[in-house]
Amino acid sequence: MGTLTATLFRDSLLKKNLATVIRCNISSRFVHNDIHESKKGTPREKKLEKQNVSSSVPWYLRPEKSPRVVSHLNEISMPELPRDHPESLKLIVEYLVQKLGMDDVKVFDLRDDFGQVINDGAKLMSNFMVIGTGKSAKHLQKAAELLNYFLKHKLNEVPSTEGLFSNGEFNKIQRRLKKKGRGAPQYAKFSYGASPNTWVMMDCKIDGIYVHMLTKERRENLNLENLWSKDKSKYPIKQSKEKNDNILSGLRFYHTSTSNGNCQPFSSIRTISTVEGMTTKAFNPFTSKKHDYRSRFRALKNIHLSNPESCPLEKIKDHYAAMQANGFALTYNDVYEYLDLVFASPEFYRGITRDADVYNKRYQYALKVLRRYRPALSNPESIKKLLFLFTLAGSQYDNSKFITIDNVESLSQETANWKNIFRYSPRIHMLRKVFTHFSSYFTLSDLALMDVICLSIFINRGDWFSARNVIEYALKRADYNVLICCLRLIAVNGNVNWSQKFLDEYYPLLQKSRCFKIENEIYYIKLLLSHCDPSGNHYKGIRDNL
């Protein structure tokens, strides 16, 4: 009984203690919450507290709220791409717009231009022209470097870049030129918009894509869109009548040697209708076609050959410069016609008495033409034509008394025995070596023609040693037609020693040849015999065969 009473008393005591602990915990929680709420305070109190804290902190230590960054990339729209465009064009344009930040990007399609409203030079160069505007010259320089890296590593092509200067050499050269030109006239001080890194052109080397990146001012001055756009009215040409710093201001003249009095705005230049207008007056290069330039070249050529003082070769040079400035690429035939005119020009004989000086001056001018225009020598035919032309230019082949294989038949025995000596340039030996070096690329008829030309030049000069080398080279190929030509040239030339040497050394070989028909050469054989054996005491075997 006593044990049960003690147990009940202990349980009731534990319950009372547990209730007391719970009540204490609940009351302490409410007190803690009240204290916390009192510390937080009202919104007004918070604002005042924040102001008090801010006022106690110096202004340069107060954190400022960073402005919201707004990207303009979302506002840039992709330009319209041509139909059936390659994937590489899309990748390049997207990189220009989205990564490099180029503005006002336009793409011009130069393929299948049946209307011929785009200049020929651009069509020969590329299929697509891409133009973009950069923010500054520094921007263009960096964009060109990044685009170069993109093409190399993403499209696996090595592009070529023009107009990009990244070193100090260009600035050094410009400072020196400005220092030298302080006393020059005003037009010589113009840079004509050609400041560095304001126009960067890149040949992407893929699908005929060219990228032009320009500053805003340079793009407005050049107006390249007018060259490549099919709708020219969208990009009208606005040129000032006064001389300015525009790179295209010189195109107000047809060529660079036109006098200032002939300067007219494009709107007043009339269409070419007469030969006088094609040779002495300016015409609009933006509306002229390539056949207009060719017609004008033929007119200038005729005037130059008849009167070189009124139309010197410098005008021909200006004609080709204007042709290039209008975007027409010079072809191999254009350069060949220019060289042909140079070698036929009487301008080089003015004030010069020695033939060697004439040849040297003519060759130097021709080499300058080749360096300036650099025609594409893509096949053996083009190389052959130039070698023939340069060989003839080093001689007096155009002289009326020069003996050639073409005029020997028209010469009689009385007029054939003149003793004129026609000199030639020593460079002919070098040209003949070059031709021999490339002999594997030429036909046998080409080699024979070069031998006949050189043989004619050497025989007219009286150079038997060089003529004999030509004959020996022809015999190595078993080309006996060269021997027949040599027979006729020596017979008409009338040299006694040569006639005797030919009959002794080469005529027996010629008789064994299948191509030799003695009935066609009787006249020339009799001429040879009359030179070296007029009495008829020798060469009885040859005389019997006649």
Secondary structure, 3 states (H helix, E strand, C coil): CHHHHHHHHHHHHHHHHHHHHHHHHHHHHHHHHHHHHHHHCCHHHHHHHHHHHHHHCCHHHCCCCCCCCCCCHHHCCCCCCCCCCCHHHHHHHHHHHHHCCCEEEEEEECCCCCCCCCCHHHHHHCCEEEEEEECCHHHHHHHHHHHHHHHHHCCCCCCEEECCCCCCHHHHHHHHHHHHCCCCCHHHHCCCCCCCCCEEEEECCCCCEEEEEEEHHHHHHHCCHHHHCCCHHHCCCCCCCCCCCCCCHHHHCCCCCCCHHHCCCHHHCCCCCCHHHHHHCCCCCCCCCHHHHHHHHHHHHHHHHHCCCCCCHHHHHHHHHHHHHCCCCCCHHHHHHHHHHHHHCHHHHCCCCCHHHHHHHHHHHHHHHHHHHCCCCCCHHHHHHHHHHHHHHCCCCCCCCCCCCCCCCCCCHHHHCCCCCCCCCCHHHHHHHHHHHCHHHCCHHHHHHHHHHHHHHHHHHCCHHHHHHHHHHHHHCCCCHHHHHHHHHHHHHCCHHHHHHHHHHHHHHHHCCCCCCHHHCHHHHHHHHHHHCCCCCCCHHHHHHC
